[in-house]
């Protein structure tokens, strides 16, 4: 998808396209990327490849959830759960041991 012969502008646009597809671009950036892609066959192709790959990963990738104990520990350690002034790095960590 990204080739050595690709222009630096197209290389940057393809990286931004990945962010665009993930919904991570500001509106102005998304417009700029779409405008470039409208006139660039190489970036149009890359856009289609990225969308197909994203769909395939979402459809066929195996997803594993965290075990409940780990999930609860992580949620408890998140900055949102920490009282003001407490550094999460200073919290005691007790990992369960395997039998």
HUKALIN-V329824 format. One record per pair of residues at least 12 apart in sequence whose ideal C-beta (glycine too) atoms are under 8 Angstrom apart, sorted by the first residue. I is the first residue (numbers start at 1). J is the second residue. D is the distance in whole Angstrom. If there is no record, write none. Layout:
BEGIN
i: [I	I]
j: [J	J]
d: [D	D]
END
This chain:
BEGIN
i: [1	1	1	1	1	2	2	6	9	10	10	10	10	10	13	13	13	13	13	14	14	14	16	16	16	17	17	17	17	17	17	18	20	20	21	21	21	21	69	77]
j: [14	45	46	49	50	14	46	42	36	36	40	42	43	46	33	36	37	40	43	43	46	50	29	32	33	33	37	43	46	47	50	50	33	34	47	50	51	54	96	91]
d: [7	8	5	5	7	6	8	7	7	8	6	6	6	8	6	5	7	7	5	6	5	8	6	8	5	6	7	7	6	5	6	6	5	8	8	6	6	6	6	6]
END
